Amino acid sequence: MGAQRFSIKGCVLSEDDPQLQDALARIHETPERPRCLCVRGGIEMYVARHRRFVVKRMPDTGNRHAPACPSYEPEAQQSGLGELLGEAVLEREPGKVELRVDFPWARTTGRSVARSEPHEVAEVAPTRHRMSLRALMHFLFERAGFNRWSPAMQGKRNQGVLHKYLLEAAEGVSVKGVALGERLYVPEPFNEATLAEAAQRRRDKLAVLRPREGHSPLAVVIGEFKTSEASALGRRVWIRHLPDAPLLTSAKTWGRIERAFAPLFEAGDADTGFKIRLMMAALVGARREHTYEIEAASVMLTSEHWIPIEGVHELPLVHALVEQRRRFIKPLRYDARSAACFANALLLDCGAAPVPLHVVSAFLTPKERMVKDAAIRNAGSAWVWATEQPLPALPLHHP
């Protein structure tokens, strides 16, 4: 598929047309909507403004676009996002998203919760889904487009791109009434010449952690885990591109994090032949001036291109897809009990419908194997690779 094309007030413009920005400016904040022309008749979209005007898909229309279209999005039920929509992820209007999370956004100091007398239960409400830190990380990576790949992305992903697009992904998103962008820090790419300026911008951003009116706000730091080391009071956790600001935590807390995510930490020592990254989302607070202490953390694996993966068993497939210049989406788990029920990738360049790609690892538990087998049967036509066998040929590309 070539450049994305839009119909704007009867005029057809491509995404790389120099006149597109002027055309979008004329209809921004008006009832007029551009239409993506990836399918016959087009699909209505809307105009958002970041640094530039951007055309974005309307809610619940992603699967109506052609699979090869940059605006295509699979049905939410094909990833862990499906069980969160409407409860933990609410889009009240285009571009405005409210997230309901299961972690605190502030600590209250100097107060205790008063105990009340036992009383008769007046009602029972259904359990509502809330997003974990991992789900928040998946949400931002998906919203930023890091779970999708096209050949044009080769050589264009780096820390600067990660920093820019994760922060852009937080725009228009609120958590507990607070703009997520105000509480999200992603390290700038390290540059010795501008280290002091970057450090001051970090301090300015994380000044939000200062306590006020008995509350100590919390923030989320997302970056690539580098290492941890013992300190006199616990552990220092080092994030790549943050050489001058470790995250601090107690030895007990860090021990729980390492145990909870042991398979992911061990993946760095796996003999895969492929580069792997361990990304961390750390919920941090400041008990003292300019100290950043981990309250909670989650981690996830990605390929060298920052494509999220569930485990090292997916690396050969992701590597082959990139090397063979294929267009694909990686469905993310979010808070689903298992990722086995989802395709390991959706191939988007095979015609009118995406092709699910399933990886059957020899190390799946019996229960996960049953779930994966059911997912493959329900897919109807799917590509399947059992990892004890050589990687089979991928489905043919249909331009």
Secondary structure, DSSP 8 states (H G I E B T S, - for coil): --S-EEEETTEEEETT-TTHHHHHHHHTTSS---EE-SSTT-EEEEEEESSSEEEEE-TT-GGGS-TTSTT----GGGSGGGGTBTTTEEEEETTEEEE-BSS-SEEE-S--------------------B-HHHHHHHHHHHTTTTEE-GGGTT--SHHHHHHHHHHHTTTEEETTEEGGGGEE------GGGHHHHHHHHHHHGGGGS-BTTEEE-EEEEEEEEEEEEETTEEEEEETT-TT--EEE-HHHHHHHHHHTHHHHHHTT---SS-EEEEEEEEEE-SSTT--EEEEEEEEEEETT--EESSGGGHHHHHHHHHTT--EE----TT-S-STTS-SEEE-SSSSS-EEEEEE-TT--HHHHHHHHHHHHHHSS-EEEETTS----------
